[in-house]
Amino acid sequence: MINVNNFDTSHLVPLLKYTNQLFREQIEKLKGESQTCIKDISSLRTRSDFMVLVAMLAVCPEICGMQPLDLSATKTPQVLQDRQIIEVETELFIGPPDSRDTACPQNHKS
């Protein structure tokens, strides 16, 4: 039988310090890996959402009233340049608003 009172524990202190240090290092390593995994999952989720949107636009263009999306990689820049460009003129004015009297003369009573 081992007598606990006579057991030399002086060698246990450095061993415990060493194992605690190993555990701390492992915890820090795992924290870093978990942060990397969280970033990867976020990136995949963003890409997944984008791919779902692309698939919806390709399969169901009538939902948003767009032309069907051609996902083929065969388009050349020349084909894209040949598309008809329609210019639309608007009456957009950037500046301070006109006063009510001049903007709506039919509503102004003299």
N, C-alpha and C positions, 0 to 999 in steps of 0.2 A: 504494500500500500504506500502511496506517495504522501509524504507529509507536506501539506500546503505551506506551512510556516517556513520550511527550509528550502522552498522552491525559489530559484533565482529568477526574478522578473525583469532584471535590468536590460536584457536583450529584447524584451517585448515592446518597450517604448519606441525605439527606432523603427521596429517592424510596423507598429501601428501608425506611426507618422508616415512611413513610406506607403502603406496601403491606403491611408486617407488621401495622400497626394495623388495616387493612381486613380482613386475614385473621383476626385475633383477634376482631374484632367479628362477622364472619360465623360463626366457630366458636361463639361465645357464643349467637348467634341460633339456630343449628342445634341446639345443646344444649337450648335452651328449647323449640324446636319438637318435639324428640324426646321430652322429658318430657311435653309436652302429648299427643303421640301415644300414649305409654305409658299415660297416664291414660285417654284415650279408649278404647283397646283393652281395658283392664281393665273400664271401665264397660260396654262393649258385651258383653264376655264374661259379666259378671254378669247383664246384662239377657237375654242369650241363654240362659243357664242357667235363669233364671226362666221365660222363655217356653217352654222345653222342658218344664219341670215343669208349667206350666199346660196345655200341649198334652197331656201324658201324662194329667193328671187329667181333662181334658175327653174324651179319646178312650178311655181305658182305666180307668174308675173301678173296675172289678172287681178291679184289681190291689191297690188299697189298701182296698177295701171301702167306699168312699164313694159317696154319691149322685152321679150325673152332674153335672158342673159346667156351669151355664148361662152361656155367655159373651155372651149377648145383652145389649144395653144398654137393653132395654125394661123391666127390673124397676124398680118404684117403691119408695120406702121403705115404703108401705103393704103391698105384697106381702111384703116382708121381715118386717114386724111380724106378719103373719098366720101365720108359721111357728109350729108347735107347739114350745113350750119345755118340756123335760122336766127336772125337778129330781131330782137323785140325792142321797140322804143317805148319807154314809159315816161310819165310826167312826174318823175321823182324830183323834188326840189330839196336841196340841202341848205338850210339856213333858218333864220328865225321865222316863226309863223306870221302870216299877215294878220292885221287886226280884223276883228269880226265885221266891222262896217264895210271894209273893202272886199273881204272874202265872200260875204253873202249879201250882195246888194239887194236881192229880191226880198230879204227878210227885214231890211232897214226901212223904217217908216220916217218920212220927213215931216 
